[in-house]
Amino acid sequence: MAGTTTPTRPFDVAVHIRTPEEAAAYLSAVLEEDDPAAFRRALGDIARARSMASVADASGLGRESLYKALSQTGNPSLDTIQRVIAALGLTLAVVPARQVTVADRS
């Protein structure tokens, strides 16, 4: 049918993050991109999924400062990131990097 359009809404990943496992998988995938801005956005998406106000309360941060830290231009400290991750019921871990061998390159 010419001239008809289907109404659409912007995709919001926060609507789809329902469990800590989904949040952890999302953050892990974003970390593989090696893009700090994408990580901030993902952390903000998860915080919105859980209610930014409740994450702010649980982390001891002000809601406005949390929005600012996780914004596109934000630059959160490691302390802020750790507090937000803990408030989300997650933990941050460091693991050895996968070593690339000659066999992997062929």
N, CA and C atoms as an extended XYZ file, in Angstrom:
318
Properties=species:S:1:pos:R:3:atomname:S:1:resname:S:1:resid:I:1 pbc="F F F"
N         0.835       -1.172        0.000 N   MET     1
C         0.000        0.000        0.000 CA  MET     1
C         0.881        1.237        0.000 C   MET     1
N         0.798        1.972       -1.061 N   ALA     2
C         1.597        3.184       -1.191 CA  ALA     2
C         1.077        4.251       -0.230 C   ALA     2
N         2.015        4.963        0.363 N   GLY     3
C         1.638        6.089        1.205 CA  GLY     3
C         1.363        5.743        2.658 C   GLY     3
N         1.392        4.477        3.028 N   THR     4
C         1.163        4.152        4.431 CA  THR     4
C         2.497        3.914        5.126 C   THR     4
N         2.547        4.282        6.362 N   THR     5
C         3.761        4.078        7.140 CA  THR     5
C         3.417        3.329        8.417 C   THR     5
N         4.383        2.646        8.916 N   THR     6
C         4.229        1.939       10.180 CA  THR     6
C         4.919        2.752       11.249 C   THR     6
N         4.195        3.094       12.303 N   PRO     7
C         4.844        3.859       13.372 CA  PRO     7
C         5.901        3.000       14.065 C   PRO     7
N         7.013        3.622       14.375 N   THR     8
C         8.098        2.930       15.059 CA  THR     8
C         8.524        3.723       16.278 C   THR     8
N         9.214        3.044       17.165 N   ARG     9
C         9.783        3.702       18.340 CA  ARG     9
C        11.273        3.407       18.360 C   ARG     9
N        12.065        4.326       18.893 N   PRO    10
C        13.506        4.056       19.008 CA  PRO    10
C        13.740        2.838       19.910 C   PRO    10
N        14.753        2.052       19.561 N   PHE    11
C        15.104        0.884       20.367 CA  PHE    11
C        15.728        1.347       21.673 C   PHE    11
N        15.294        0.778       22.775 N   ASP    12
C        15.851        1.098       24.091 CA  ASP    12
C        16.276       -0.205       24.752 C   ASP    12
N        17.578       -0.442       24.805 N   VAL    13
C        18.104       -1.689       25.359 CA  VAL    13
C        17.716       -1.848       26.825 C   VAL    13
N        17.516       -0.765       27.546 N   ALA    14
C        17.185       -0.840       28.970 CA  ALA    14
C        15.897       -1.628       29.218 C   ALA    14
N        15.000       -1.623       28.258 N   VAL    15
C        13.741       -2.351       28.389 CA  VAL    15
C        13.988       -3.860       28.407 C   VAL    15
N        15.079       -4.286       27.811 N   HIS    16
C        15.346       -5.712       27.635 CA  HIS    16
C        16.304       -6.300       28.668 C   HIS    16
N        16.838       -5.482       29.550 N   ILE    17
C        17.777       -5.968       30.569 CA  ILE    17
C        16.974       -6.232       31.839 C   ILE    17
N        16.736       -7.520       32.106 N   ARG    18
C        15.879       -7.863       33.235 CA  ARG    18
C        16.604       -8.570       34.371 C   ARG    18
N        17.741       -9.169       34.110 N   THR    19
C        18.421       -9.946       35.149 CA  THR    19
C        19.878       -9.507       35.271 C   THR    19
N        20.503       -9.822       36.402 N   PRO    20
C        21.934       -9.515       36.535 CA  PRO    20
C        22.770      -10.239       35.474 C   PRO    20
N        22.359      -11.425       35.081 N   GLU    21
C        23.088      -12.171       34.052 CA  GLU    21
C        23.036      -11.450       32.709 C   GLU    21
N        21.875      -10.908       32.373 N   GLU    22
C        21.757      -10.138       31.122 CA  GLU    22
C        22.590       -8.866       31.192 C   GLU    22
N        22.584       -8.216       32.342 N   ALA    23
C        23.391       -7.000       32.518 CA  ALA    23
C        24.873       -7.323       32.388 C   ALA    23
N        25.301       -8.417       33.006 N   ALA    24
C        26.712       -8.810       32.944 CA  ALA    24
C        27.114       -9.166       31.516 C   ALA    24
N        26.251       -9.871       30.799 N   ALA    25
C        26.558      -10.241       29.410 CA  ALA    25
C        26.660       -8.994       28.539 C   ALA    25
N        25.772       -8.046       28.747 N   TYR    26
C        25.788       -6.796       27.975 CA  TYR    26
C        27.080       -6.023       28.242 C   TYR    26
N        27.428       -5.839       29.513 N   LEU    27
C        28.661       -5.104       29.836 CA  LEU    27
C        29.893       -5.830       29.308 C   LEU    27
N        29.915       -7.143       29.415 N   SER    28
C        31.061       -7.910       28.914 CA  SER    28
C        31.220       -7.738       27.413 C   SER    28
N        30.110       -7.790       26.692 N   ALA    29
C        30.166       -7.616       25.234 CA  ALA    29
C        30.657       -6.220       24.874 C   ALA    29
N        30.194       -5.220       25.599 N   VAL    30
C        30.603       -3.837       25.321 CA  VAL    30
C        32.083       -3.639       25.648 C   VAL    30
N        32.563       -4.269       26.704 N   LEU    31
C        33.983       -4.141       27.057 CA  LEU    31
C        34.889       -4.680       25.958 C   LEU    31
N        34.423       -5.664       25.218 N   GLU    32
C        35.222       -6.221       24.126 CA  GLU    32
C        35.429       -5.215       22.995 C   GLU    32
N        34.574       -4.200       22.929 N   GLU    33
C        34.698       -3.169       21.888 CA  GLU    33
C        35.837       -2.199       22.170 C   GLU    33
N        36.331       -2.176       23.399 N   ASP    34
C        37.415       -1.279       23.793 CA  ASP    34
C        37.064        0.185       23.496 C   ASP    34
N        35.842        0.567       23.895 N   ASP    35
C        35.335        1.916       23.663 CA  ASP    35
C        34.762        2.448       24.980 C   ASP    35
N        35.497        3.332       25.683 N   PRO    36
C        35.025        3.832       26.977 CA  PRO    36
C        33.648        4.496       26.913 C   PRO    36
N        33.348        5.198       25.841 N   ALA    37
C        32.041        5.846       25.720 CA  ALA    37
C        30.929        4.802       25.634 C   ALA    37
N        31.176        3.720       24.921 N   ALA    38
C        30.184        2.645       24.814 CA  ALA    38
C        29.981        1.992       26.182 C   ALA    38
N        31.060        1.834       26.949 N   PHE    39
C        30.942        1.257       28.289 CA  PHE    39
C        30.097        2.160       29.184 C   PHE    39
N        30.342        3.466       29.143 N   ARG    40
C        29.538        4.408       29.940 CA  ARG    40
C        28.074        4.317       29.549 C   ARG    40
N        27.807        4.282       28.244 N   ARG    41
C        26.419        4.172       27.779 CA  ARG    41
C        25.778        2.882       28.282 C   ARG    41
N        26.505        1.780       28.189 N   ALA    42
C        25.962        0.494       28.627 CA  ALA    42
C        25.681        0.511       30.128 C   ALA    42
N        26.594        1.074       30.902 N   LEU    43
C        26.380        1.173       32.341 CA  LEU    43
C        25.150        2.035       32.628 C   LEU    43
N        25.001        3.112       31.874 N   GLY    44
C        23.817        3.962       32.013 CA  GLY    44
C        22.538        3.238       31.611 C   GLY    44
N        22.594        2.444       30.549 N   ASP    45
C        21.425        1.656       30.129 CA  ASP    45
C        20.981        0.715       31.243 C   ASP    45
N        21.952        0.053       31.851 N   ILE    46
C        21.623       -0.900       32.921 CA  ILE    46
C        21.083       -0.163       34.136 C   ILE    46
N        21.676        0.979       34.457 N   ALA    47
C        21.184        1.777       35.581 CA  ALA    47
C        19.747        2.241       35.321 C   ALA    47
N        19.449        2.656       34.085 N   ARG    48
C        18.073        3.045       33.754 CA  ARG    48
C        17.125        1.860       33.853 C   ARG    48
N        17.601        0.684       33.460 N   ALA    49
C        16.771       -0.518       33.534 CA  ALA    49
C        16.401       -0.830       34.980 C   ALA    49
N        17.289       -0.503       35.906 N   ARG    50
C        17.060       -0.794       37.325 CA  ARG    50
C        16.460        0.390       38.074 C   ARG    50
N        16.326        1.527       37.441 N   SER    51
C        15.859        2.785       38.025 CA  SER    51
C        17.070        3.583       38.502 C   SER    51
N        17.332        4.640       37.790 N   MET    52
C        18.492        5.477       38.074 CA  MET    52
C        18.462        5.970       39.522 C   MET    52
N        17.275        6.300       40.022 N   ALA    53
C        17.169        6.798       41.402 CA  ALA    53
C        17.583        5.724       42.401 C   ALA    53
N        17.170        4.481       42.187 N   SER    54
C        17.538        3.429       43.143 CA  SER    54
C        19.023        3.092       43.044 C   SER    54
N        19.597        3.161       41.842 N   VAL    55
C        21.036        2.929       41.689 CA  VAL    55
C        21.808        4.051       42.365 C   VAL    55
N        21.332        5.275       42.216 N   ALA    56
C        21.982        6.406       42.885 CA  ALA    56
C        21.953        6.215       44.399 C   ALA    56
N        20.809        5.835       44.937 N   ASP    57
C        20.705        5.606       46.377 CA  ASP    57
C        21.642        4.494       46.838 C   ASP    57
N        21.621        3.364       46.129 N   ALA    58
C        22.435        2.205       46.523 CA  ALA    58
C        23.929        2.477       46.390 C   ALA    58
N        24.294        3.357       45.464 N   SER    59
C        25.721        3.648       45.253 CA  SER    59
C        26.221        4.797       46.120 C   SER    59
N        25.293        5.532       46.724 N   GLY    60
C        25.682        6.683       47.522 CA  GLY    60
C        25.999        7.909       46.685 C   GLY    60
N        25.627        7.861       45.412 N   LEU    61
C        25.858        8.998       44.509 CA  LEU    61
C        24.554        9.757       44.308 C   LEU    61
N        24.650       11.035       44.011 N   GLY    62
C        23.467       11.807       43.680 CA  GLY    62
C        22.958       11.412       42.298 C   GLY    62
N        21.647       11.432       42.126 N   ARG    63
C        21.061       11.034       40.847 CA  ARG    63
C        21.582       11.887       39.703 C   ARG    63
N        21.642       13.189       39.898 N   GLU    64
C        22.123       14.082       38.837 CA  GLU    64
C        23.595       13.824       38.511 C   GLU    64
N        24.407       13.591       39.543 N   SER    65
C        25.825       13.334       39.280 CA  SER    65
C        26.002       11.978       38.594 C   SER    65
N        25.116       11.036       38.880 N   LEU    66
C        25.163        9.741       38.211 CA  LEU    66
C        24.823        9.900       36.731 C   LEU    66
N        23.765       10.655       36.434 N   TYR    67
C        23.425       10.936       35.036 CA  TYR    67
C        24.603       11.588       34.320 C   TYR    67
N        25.227       12.561       34.976 N   LYS    68
C        26.349       13.279       34.363 CA  LYS    68
C        27.537       12.349       34.126 C   LYS    68
N        27.862       11.519       35.113 N   ALA    69
C        29.011       10.618       34.993 CA  ALA    69
C        28.825        9.614       33.858 C   ALA    69
N        27.587        9.168       33.649 N   LEU    70
C        27.316        8.146       32.635 CA  LEU    70
C        26.846        8.735       31.304 C   LEU    70
N        26.913       10.052       31.190 N   SER    71
C        26.500       10.706       29.951 CA  SER    71
C        27.562       10.541       28.865 C   SER    71
N        27.223       10.966       27.674 N   GLN    72
C        28.139       10.884       26.532 CA  GLN    72
C        29.447       11.621       26.808 C   GLN    72
N        29.380       12.711       27.538 N   THR    73
C        30.579       13.505       27.817 CA  THR    73
C        31.132       13.243       29.214 C   THR    73
N        30.516       12.313       29.939 N   GLY    74
C        30.953       12.015       31.297 CA  GLY    74
C        32.330       11.378       31.320 C   GLY    74
N        32.959       11.480       32.461 N   ASN    75
C        34.273       10.871       32.656 CA  ASN    75
C        34.320       10.334       34.090 C   ASN    75
N        33.566        9.244       34.345 N   PRO    76
C        33.476        8.759       35.724 CA  PRO    76
C        34.806        8.199       36.224 C   PRO    76
N        35.049        8.394       37.499 N   SER    77
C        36.250        7.834       38.118 CA  SER    77
C        36.055        6.330       38.295 C   SER    77
N        37.132        5.630       38.551 N   LEU    78
C        37.043        4.198       38.815 CA  LEU    78
C        36.177        3.953       40.044 C   LEU    78
N        36.287        4.827       41.038 N   ASP    79
C        35.461        4.708       42.238 CA  ASP    79
C        33.975        4.766       41.881 C   ASP    79
N        33.591        5.705       41.032 N   THR    80
C        32.196        5.827       40.622 CA  THR    80
C        31.749        4.574       39.877 C   THR    80
N        32.569        4.099       38.958 N   ILE    81
C        32.225        2.890       38.202 CA  ILE    81
C        32.052        1.709       39.145 C   ILE    81
N        32.973        1.540       40.083 N   GLN    82
C        32.873        0.431       41.026 CA  GLN    82
C        31.616        0.541       41.891 C   GLN    82
N        31.287        1.735       42.326 N   ARG    83
C        30.089        1.927       43.154 CA  ARG    83
C        28.821        1.630       42.376 C   ARG    83
N        28.775        2.039       41.125 N   VAL    84
C        27.597        1.769       40.296 CA  VAL    84
C        27.488        0.281       40.024 C   VAL    84
N        28.579       -0.354       39.663 N   ILE    85
C        28.556       -1.790       39.380 CA  ILE    85
C        28.110       -2.566       40.618 C   ILE    85
N        28.616       -2.198       41.789 N   ALA    86
C        28.193       -2.864       43.022 CA  ALA    86
C        26.712       -2.626       43.292 C   ALA    86
N        26.238       -1.396       43.058 N   ALA    87
C        24.824       -1.085       43.273 CA  ALA    87
C        23.921       -1.885       42.337 C   ALA    87
N        24.465       -2.279       41.191 N   LEU    88
C        23.699       -3.089       40.231 CA  LEU    88
C        23.758       -4.577       40.559 C   LEU    88
N        24.480       -4.919       41.623 N   GLY    89
C        24.595       -6.324       42.002 CA  GLY    89
C        25.594       -7.081       41.148 C   GLY    89
N        26.546       -6.348       40.575 N   LEU    90
C        27.560       -6.947       39.724 CA  LEU    90
C        28.928       -6.746       40.360 C   LEU    90
N        29.929       -7.366       39.798 N   THR    91
C        31.299       -7.169       40.255 CA  THR    91
C        32.190       -7.041       39.030 C   THR    91
N        33.257       -6.312       39.183 N   LEU    92
C        34.213       -6.109       38.101 CA  LEU    92
C        35.388       -7.047       38.337 C   LEU    92
N        35.797       -7.778       37.311 N   ALA    93
C        36.898       -8.736       37.447 CA  ALA    93
C        37.908       -8.507       36.337 C   ALA    93
N        39.148       -8.854       36.640 N   VAL    94
C        40.216       -8.765       35.654 CA  VAL    94
C        40.717      -10.184       35.415 C   VAL    94
N        40.837      -10.541       34.150 N   VAL    95
C        41.329      -11.873       33.787 CA  VAL    95
C        42.499      -11.720       32.832 C   VAL    95
N        43.365      -12.722       32.751 N   PRO    96
C        44.489      -12.630       31.823 CA  PRO    96
C        43.984      -12.483       30.384 C   PRO    96
N        44.684      -11.677       29.628 N   ALA    97
C        44.352      -11.500       28.213 CA  ALA    97
C        44.651      -12.784       27.460 C   ALA    97
N        43.870      -13.050       26.460 N   ARG    98
C        44.109      -14.226       25.630 CA  ARG    98
C        45.357      -13.971       24.813 C   ARG    98
N        46.274      -14.883       24.861 N   GLN    99
C        47.520      -14.740       24.124 CA  GLN    99
C        47.303      -15.186       22.677 C   GLN    99
N        47.743      -14.389       21.728 N   VAL   100
C        47.655      -14.722       20.315 CA  VAL   100
C        48.906      -15.504       19.959 C   VAL   100
N        48.722      -16.670       19.405 N   THR   101
C        49.866      -17.504       19.010 CA  THR   101
C        49.992      -17.492       17.496 C   THR   101
N        51.083      -17.999       17.011 N   VAL   102
C        51.325      -18.091       15.565 CA  VAL   102
C        50.224      -18.936       14.919 C   VAL   102
N        49.782      -19.989       15.578 N   ALA   103
C        48.733      -20.854       15.032 CA  ALA   103
C        47.420      -20.095       14.880 C   ALA   103
N        47.123      -19.122       15.798 N   ASP   104
C        45.903      -18.324       15.704 CA  ASP   104
C        45.913      -17.403       14.491 C   ASP   104
N        47.073      -17.029       14.033 N   ARG   105
C        47.176      -16.073       12.936 CA  ARG   105
C        47.037      -16.720       11.572 C   ARG   105
N        47.160      -18.041       11.490 N   SER   106
C        47.089      -18.685       10.184 CA  SER   106
C        45.688      -19.032        9.786 C   SER   106
